[in-house]
Amino acid sequence: MQAALNYANDHFDRFTEELEDLLRIPSVSTDSSYADDVKDAADWLAKNLSSVGVEHVEVVETDGHPIVFAEHHVSDDKPTVLVYGHYDVQPPDPIDLWDTPPFEPQRKNGTLYARGACDDKGQMFMHVKAAEAYLTQEGELPVNLKFLIEGEEETGSVHLAPFIEANQEKLAADVVLISDTAMFAPGVPSITYGLRGLAYTEVTLRGPSRDLHSGIYGGAVDNPANALSRIIADLHDDDHRIAIPGFYDNVRDLTDEERETYASLPFDEEQWKKEIGVDDLRVEKGYTAVEAISARPTLDVNGIWGGYTGEGAKTVLPAKAHAKISMRLVPNQRAEDIYDKLEAFLMERCPNTMTLEFKRLHGGKPVLVDTESDAMQSAKHAMGEVFGKEPFFVRNGGSIPVVADFKDILGLDSVLMGFGLDSDAIHSPNEHFGLERFQKGIESIIRFHDHFGSTR
């Protein structure tokens, strides 16, 4: 292992330059005009994997964007690690808010700025370079290694679950290793053992057959924008609990041990408020802010619109109003059950002057992983050695639906060993990734493989 660590340190500048090459490819999966660029990114990654000595690499076409699969088999006596990541990125908009062009990587004060620097090209590429360090310097890996790198994560991974379902033998492993999450805070290593699930909907309230003149019809015709606002206002009570009947029926609450861990986390609430530009918080009664953002279910309106929203005035009574609503779920909630309960809540409050359309867009299951498993303990030891302090096991408020797919289809738990920070501006202008964390990530992965390989 030491030779691999030395190699990674000696070649880190080149690793960074290669990452910059990958970041220059605008692999935006949500916009069809970038389809060729997404394919170019897949081909670039496959070529890089082959060049570092991985014995089998292929670009697998799907009905959407390609999947890069790679495999290096060492021995039937060694455990197998399946690395998951994604090479596609979010759109760069709004461009005018970037300090530097999003697809022209820039290094400033030890930080690399570009779209995808953290999410997930930078974090995914750490695994490729860790494999290179072993294969080039040690001649072999301490584990069997497989890579499953997709190009549709930012569009909901539509074709990934069918691929996993159809290739169960090909993807057989002992554990999934993922770096697409954040550490708890700068200099505070952490390993995610829980993710919230997701239920995402779009609601449309329809009133008159067309937009109406508010002076001629206002006062006699019910306004869908007004009505939808009233309905949305009913979704939470004064304690900021979700008011949908039965919403909390299956919620697995925090254990005393988990709450003690939360209390020990170095969370600076005042600094956190300052960073996001708020003066006060709205937290579910009975829970702390850090518990609420990672371990409690939520309901949020992600967008609301209707009628005239352009410059100046237009006295219109809109024919319809819309809202997008997302709900973050915790163990043991199920998306379909929550969809049903939200739809019933909305339908009950729909005025008889209107009709309501309810679309179920996409969802994901919440996940909890056993922190005492060999893989989780291997991650704990690896990060502890690199950072010089024991990492925390934490729950993350976000959702990674494929983690549940790995469990449901392959029976595999996932180790979520991420090196990003919430302040890395993923999905936003000026996304960035600290190069020190990029380096520590590579070192941690090298050590993880060594520790996990020795469990057999």
N, C-alpha and C positions, 0 to 999 in steps of 0.2 A: 504493500500500500504506500509506503513512504516514497518509493520511486515515482509512483503516479502523482502523489501530492507535489513532489519537486517539479515534475514535468508541467503540471498545471500552473504552478507559480512562474516557471521560467517562460512559458508560452502565453501568458495571460494577455499581453498586448496584441498578439495575433488573434487570440480568441475574440477579443473586443472588435478588432478590425473585421473579422468574419461576420460577427453579429451586425455590424454596421452595414455590411453588404446585404444581408438578409432584410434589414430594416428599410433599405432603399426600395425594396419591391413593394408596391402599394397593394397588398393582398386584402382588399376590402371585400368581404364576402357578401355583404348586403346589397351591393350595387352591381348589376349585371355588366356595366361598362368596364368593370375591373376584372372580369372573368379570366382573361388571358394572364393578368398579373397574378391572380390566385394560383393558376396552373404553373406559372413560372416559379412561384415561391415553393410549391410542392416539389418541382423538379430540382430546384437549387438545394433543398433540404435533403432529398434523396441522394444527390451527388455528394453532398458533404458527409452523409452517413457512410456511404461506400468508401470515400477517401480515407476515413479514419480507421477502416479495417472491419467494420460490421459485415458479417459474411453474407447475409441475405437482405436485400433492400428492394422494395417495389413501390410503385405509385399505382394505387388502385382507383380506377375510375368509378364514380357513382353517378346517380341521376342528377347530382349537384356538383359540388367541388370534390377534388380527389382526396383520398386518404393515403398517407404515407405509412407503410408498414415495414418494419425491419426486425431482424432476429439474429441473435448470436448465441449459439448453443455451446456450452462448455462441457457439461457432464450431467447425466441423469441423476447423479448423486447431489447435485447442487440445487438450491431453490431458484425459482424463476421469478423475475421482477418484470412486470409489464408497465412501461412508462407511458403515461397519457399526457398529451398536450395539444395545443392548436397553433397553427401558423397563420390563421386569418386574423384580421384586425378590424376594429371599429372604423367607421368613416371619420375623416379628420375634421369635419365641420364643427364649429364655425372657423374657417381658415384664418379670418382676420384677428382671431384671439391668440393665435400662435406667435410666440416671440421669434421662432425660427421655423423654416418650412418643415412640415410634419414628416416628410419622407426624405429629408436630407439630415441624417443624424449629426448632432452637435454635442461635443463634450464641453461641459462647463463645471469647474470646481468639483471634479470627480464624479459628475453625474452625466448620464447619457440621455439626451432628449430626442425623442422620435415617437411617432405612433407605433405602438407594439413593443416599445422598449421593455416594458414590464409585463404587459398583458398581450400575448403570452410568449412572444418570440424570445425575449431575453431569458425568461425563466425556463422555457422549454429547452432552449439551446444549451443551458447549463448541463443538462443530462447528456447531450451529444458530446460535449467537451470532456465530461467526466469519463465517458466510455473511451474517448480517444486517449486520455491520459493512461488508462489501464492497458489498452490494447497496444499502444505504441511503446510504452516503457516497461510494462510488466509482461507483455506477450499474451496475456489472457485476463479474463474477468473472474472475480470471485463468485459470480452468480451467472445464471443464464439470463439473458437480457432481451426483452422485446420492446419495440416502440410502436405506439399507435398514435399518430399525429394527424389530426383532422383539419379541414379547412372550412368548417361550417359552425364552429362553436358560437360565433357572434350572430348567427341566424337561427339558433335553436337546435343545432345538431340533428337536423331532420333525418339524415340518412345514416347516422352513426349506430343507433340501436338496431336497425335491421342488419347492418354489417356485423355487429357483435353477435347477434342471434344466429346469423348464417355461418359464422366462423368461430364457433366455440372451441373446437379442438385447436385451431390455429392460435387462438388467444389464451389458451390454458396457461395458468400461472399460479403462483402462491400469494401474490399481493400486487396491487396496483400502486404505483408511486406517481404522485402528481405535484407539480409546483405551479399552481395557478391561484394561490392565496397569498395573504399578507401576514407578516409578523405583527405581533400585538402593538409594538411601538419601536422606534429606532433603538437599536442595541438590545432589544428584548426578544430573544428567539422564542418561537412558539410553534406548536404543531396543532393543526386543527383536527379535532375529533368529532365535531358535529357541524352539520350544515342545515340551514332552514330549507324547507321545500317552497314551492311556488304554485300559486293559482292566479292566472292572468286573464282578465276579461275585458270586453268592450261592451258598453251599454249605449243604446240609442233610444231616446224618447221622441216619439213622433206625434205632432199635433195637427195643425191645418195642412192642407194639401200643397201649400206653397208659402213662401215668406210673405208676410202681410205688412201693410202700412200701419205703424203703431198708433198713429193719430186717428185713423179711420176705424181700426178694429180693436185697439187696445182698450181694455176694460170689459170686453165681452168675450174675448177669445183667450183661452188659457195659454200661457206662454211656456213652451217646453224647457227653455233655459231656466226660468224661475222654478218650475216644478222639479227639474233635476237637481237644482241647488238645494231645495228643501229636503229631497230624499237623501242626498249625500250628507247633509248636516245631521241626519238621524243615525248615521252609521256608527258613531261613537257616543258614549255617555260622558258625564261630567268627570269621571275618573279615568278617562281616556281608555276605557275598555270597549271592545267591539260589541255593538249592541245587537248583533244577529243572534237570534235564539239558537242555542245549541252549539255555538261556535267553539266554545271551550270544552265541550263534553269529553273529548279524547286527548286533551293536552297532557303530555307528560311534564310535570312540574320539575323544577330544579331540586336536586337532593341537597341536604345540609352540607355535604362535602363539596358539592359544586359551588354552592353559595360562599363557602369559605375560600375556595380558590378564586372566585370572582373578587372577593373582598381583598385578597392579597395582590391582585394585579396592580401594576403601577399606572393607574388611570388618573390623569389630571383633568378633571371635568372642566375647570375654568379654561385651561389651555385648549381643550377640545372645542369648547364653545367659541373661543376666539378664532380658531383655525377655520371653522365653518361659518363664521360671521353671524352668530345668534347671541342674544342677550340672556335668554332663558330657555329651558327645556320643557317639553310636554311629555311626561313619562307615565306609563300605566301605574296606577296607585299600588304601592306595596313592593315595587321593584326599583332597583338602581338603574341609572342610564346604561351602564355597560351590560347589565343583564337584559335590559329591554331591547338593545340593538342586536343581540345575538341569540338569545334563548327564549324569547317570547314571540307569539304570533302577532302579526301586524296586518293592517289594511290601509292602503294609501291610494289616493287618486293621483295617477301619473300624468293625466292631462284632461282638460275639460274645454269644450268648445261648442260653438253654435252661433248662428246669426252672423252679424257683420263684425269683423275684427280688424278691418283695414284702417288706414289713416283717416282721421277726421270723423265726421258723424254721418250715420245713415239710420234713419228712424224706422227700423224694421222689427217686426215681431217674428222670430224665426220659426220655420216649419218643424225643425228638429234640433235636438241638442245631444251631445255625445260626451262620454267620459270613458277613460281607460283606468281600470282599477286592478291593482296587484295586491295579493295577500301572501305574506311570508308565513309558512307553516312550520310547526315544530313536531317532534315525535309526540304522539302517534296520530297526528291528523292526516287525513287523506284528501287529495285535491278534489276528487269527484264529490265527496260528501260536502265539502265546503262550497263548491260550486252550487250544489243543490240548495244549500241553506241561504247563500247570498241571493240566488235567483228568486227564491220564495219570498225573501225579505223585500226585494225590489218590486216584485209583481204585486205584493200586498199593498204597496204604497203608490202604485201607478194610478194617477187620476183617471176617472172614467171618461175624461175628455181626450185621452191619449192612448197610444199603444207603446209597449216596451219591447225592444229586441235585445236579447242577451246572447253574446257570443263568447264561447270558451276558447281562448286563443292558445295557450300552452301552459303546462304545469310541470312540476317535478316533486319528487318525494323528499321529505326530510331524512337525514342520515345521522346515525351515531356509530362510532367505531370504538371497540374495546381498547383502552389505552394500555392494557397489560400484555397485548400480543407481542410476539417476537419482533414483528416489523415495526410496531410503534415504539418499542423499547430500543430497537436499533436506531431509529430516527432520533430518539431522545439522546442516546449516547453520542451519536455523530454530531448533532448540533451543539451539544454541551462541550465537546472537545474543541470545536471550531470557535465558538463564541466565549468560551471560558466561564460559562454559567449555565445552570440547568434550565432548559427551556420549559415554558408553561404548556400544558395541554389546554386548549381554548376551543370555544364554539364560535362559528362564523355566521354572521347574519345573512350572508348571500346564499345563492343556490347554484349548485353544479349538478344538473340532472343526470349526467352520465355516471356520477358516483353511485346513484341508486341503480342504474342500469347494470353496472359491473356487479353489484351485489345480487340483483334479481336474476340476471342471465348467466353470469359466470360463477356466482357464489363467492366473489372476492371482495374483501375489504380494501379500502384505499387509505394510504398514508398521504395526508395533505401537508407536505413539507414546503411551504412557500417562503419567499424571501422579499416579496413586495412590501410596500407600506400603503396605508390608506391615503397618504398624502402624495402618492405617485401620480395622481391625476389620470388614472386609467379612464377611458371613455371620454376624456375631456381634453381641451387644448393643453399643450405643453406637457404631455405624458413624459415620464422620465423614470430612470432606474439607476440607483446608486451603483457605481462600478465596484465599490468595496463589497456590496451585497451580492453582486454578480459573481465575484471571486469567492466569497465565503460560501455561496450556494454550490459552486462546483466542488469545493473542498468537502462540504457536508455530504454531498451525494457520493463522492469517492469513499468517504468513511462509512456511509450507510451501507454501500455494497459490501464492504469488508466485514462489518458487523453482522449483517443479515446472512452473508455467505457462510459465516461460521456457526450459524444456528443448526446446521446439519453436519 
